[in-house]
Amino acid sequence: MALILCGREAEIPYYYERLDLSVYSLEELGYALGHYLILVPDHFVNPELCRWLSDALGEKELGEKLLQLLEMGEKEERLIFRLIRESSYYTEKEVEELSQEWRRIHALSEVERREKMGDSFFSLGKYKKAVDAYQDALHFEENGRRIRKIGECYIQTKEFQRAAESYRRLYEKNHDKMAARRLYFLSKMCFPKDKYQSAFQDLEEGLTEVWEKEWQEGLSLARTAPEMHRIEEAYREGKEAFLSFAKEKIASWKEEIRGRV
């Protein structure tokens, strides 16, 4: 891509809802569109965006031209790529490659497109939106890959019960040992502890013993982690210090999870 400096920046950003992103410049908008083409919603170029370009960003000519083309019924692809080109973020060769990618995306079936949207949301750390996209794809056509991806999202958001249900479903569908292994570890973090015990009855002998050893080794490593030392230090400082530390830690965890949904 071209090495550029941002031009005008708006005082009031344009909120790109699907990406949960506030955009302040034409270059930022071009970047967001080009890097996440699969996520560009239908009718992205709308009167609100045109007014923001004209009024907030000072790109009056561009805003008015896009609005005129929109009212004339111009194709969405042409409007999007007019914006991408005007951003000057990409070279002409890169724009052509993006145009080819756009056509490949729009040649996909609806179920394929939904799954790829989920993959893109996952790469952005937007796990709740990824789950929604994968669920949509799953409703069209169930397969183990999509079930696994949903389970991975729930692990990232620390919804271990839901993750376990996904891997139970995957194991029952495909009898995949990887799914059974994931389910075994997740079952350690779910209640009641023996909820998924029946799922492991048909596994080859000795497999759960191997996994249990892995689990115990993981616990041993966790006990020596720096974070555990900080918890122990706070506990030794007394009840008030420990409760204060716990409150801050829980708040930071919540903030981390909110960022993932």
Secondary structure, DSSP 4 states (H G I P E B T S, - for coil): --------EEEEEEEEGGGTEEEEEHHHHHHHHHHTGGGPPTT-S-HHHHHIIIIIS--HHHHHHHHHHHHTT--HHHHHHHHHHHHT-S-HHHHHHHHHHHHHHHTS-HHHHHHHHHHHHHHTT-HHHHHHHHHHHHHHS--HHHHHHHHHHHHHTT-HHHHHHHHHHHHHHH--HHHHHHHHHHHTTSSSTTTTGGGGTTSPTTHHHHHHHHHHHHHHHHHTSHHHHHHHHHHHT-HHHHHHHHHHHHHHHHHHHHHT-
